[in-house]
Structures are given as structure tokens and as C-alpha cells.
């Protein structure tokens, strides 16, 4: 079924949508009503699964399906937690951390994660370069200090 259209979700009441811009970005809900404002921005009123009502501009709406979402939603299902729920979740994460939760990843270049062994190898190669420089300098000094052999004619 690759490349075939399976269905069309229209911009209508009770359609499931995700907010793609503005203050409510990432939230998911059902369209309740659309306020038309000729010459200005149309406003869409949305209700999420917890019966929280919010509104945004029509341009910030992306339709996900009719009645239910036709795509996989993020872990939170597009539900914005209240301030109290968010605080409780943060405190729980702090008191019961996952293994390696707080370890920082070393970044190199344009956000590529560098394995920890790479740092050790880089240090070792830098030390080798320094040692080679020192050896080259000593060779130059020793060649200068040796008297040049005079030719017997």
C-alpha cells in the first residue's frame, strides 16, 4: 500500500488536531468551533481529553484524523500537564533517578555524540605527536652539535 491515499481528514467539528504553533504547541484535542474573522485571523477552539479548553489561530492547526488520531501520538498524547502535575513528575525524577540519567554526553562538531573512548584515544595521539616533535628537535640539535667531517685533500 505504499504511496496510496487511505483517507482524507477534513477541517471540521470534532476532528482530532495537533497544535503546531503558538503558546499551545504540541497539544492534541478535538475542534469545538471555528470563529471566522474576515480580514484578521480565524480562531479555532479546541478541547483536549481532560476537558481543558484552549484556542489558537487556524494556521496553527494540523488535522490528525476523524474521531481518533490516524497517527501515533507522542508519549503524553498531547496532554499538557497542570503546574502541580508537572512539579510532582519533576520531583519524582529527582528522587528516583534512572541509571546514567545525569551523565553528560560529550558533543563534537555539529551535535554528534562522541563515545567516551574517543577522548582517551585523542589524548594518546596528542601525546604521541608531542613526543615526536621533541625527538625531531633533539635530532636537529644533535646533528648541529656534531662537527662536520673535514675533507683531506
N, C-alpha and C positions, 0 to 999 in steps of 0.2 A: 504494500500500500504506500510505497514511497512516492512522494510528490503529489498525492491526491488530496483534494479538499474533502474533509469528513463532515463538516458542518459550518454554519455561519452563526455567530452570536451577535445580535443586533443591540444597539444602544436603546434600551427600553427599560421600563419599570421592572423591578425585581431581578434584573440581570446582575450577575456577580462581577465585581470590578476590583481592580487594584489601583491605588493612587500612585502616580508616577512622578509627581512634583508637588512642591509646596510644603506646608507645615506637616501634613498628614502622610508624607511619602512612605510607601511600604504597607499601608493599611489596606485591608480587604473587607469588602462589605457588599450589600445589595443596594441598588439605586432605589431611592424612595420617590424623589420627584426632581424635576428639572425646571429651574426658573429661567425664563427667557428674558434677556435684557438687550433689546436692539441697540446697536451702537456701543455696547460695552461687553463685558464678559458674562457668559451664561454660567449660572451657579447650579451645581448638582448636589443634592442632599443624599447622604449615604448612611446606612445603618449597618453596624457590624454584628457578629454573633452574640455579643454581650449586651445588645440593645443600646450601644453608645451611638449617638447621632453626631455627625460632623458633615461639613460641606467644603467643596473646593470648586475650582474652575473646571469647565468641561474639558479643556485641553489636557488636564492632569489625570484624566480617567482612561484606563485601559480595560476593556471588557474581557473577562476570563471565561464566561460561559452563561448558560441559562439555568437557573435553579441551583446548580452546583458548578464548581470550578472544573474546567476541562483539562487543566494542567496541574502539576504538583505544586503545592504551596510551600513556602518556607516553613521552618521548624515551628514558628509561633503562629502559623496560619494567618498571618496578617493582623493579629490582635495586638493592640498596643496595651501594655500593662499599665495599671494605675501607679502612681508615685509610691504608694505603700507596697504594692506587689513587687515593683522593681527594686526597692530598697531591701526587701526581705530576700529576694533572689541574690542580690549582691552580697549580703551578709552571709548567706548560706555558702556561696562560693568561697568566701574568705575563710570561714571556719572549717570547711571540709574541702581543701584544695585537691584537685586531681594530680596524679603524678606528672611531673615536668610541666605543670601549668604556668609557673612563673619564670621558667628559663627563657632568656632572651635568645633570639636567633640572630646570628651574625649575617649581615647583608653585605653583598659586594656588588658594585656596579649598579645595574638597574633592577633592584629588588630581587636578586636571585639568592636563594638561601645557600649558604656555604656550609658543608659538613665540618664538624669540629676538627677532624684530622687534617684538613686542608691548611688550617692556620699553623699547625705544627710543621707541616712539610714546607710551607713558605718560610718559616723562621730558619729551618735547617738549610734551605737553599740559599738564603741570605747570608748565613754564617759561612757557607762554603765559598760564596763569592768574595766575602771579606778576606778569608784565608788565602784565596788565590791571588787577590790584589797584593797582600802582604808578601807572599812568596815571589811575585813578579818584581816588587820593589827591591827585595833582598837580592835577587838575581842581578838586577841592574847595578846595585851598589857594589856587589862582589866583582862584577865584570869591570867596573870603573877602577876599583882599588888594585886589581892585578896589573902589574906593569906589562906593557906590550913588548913582545919579543923583538929585539933589535936584529936586524939582518946583518950578517957578517959578509962583507964584500972583500 
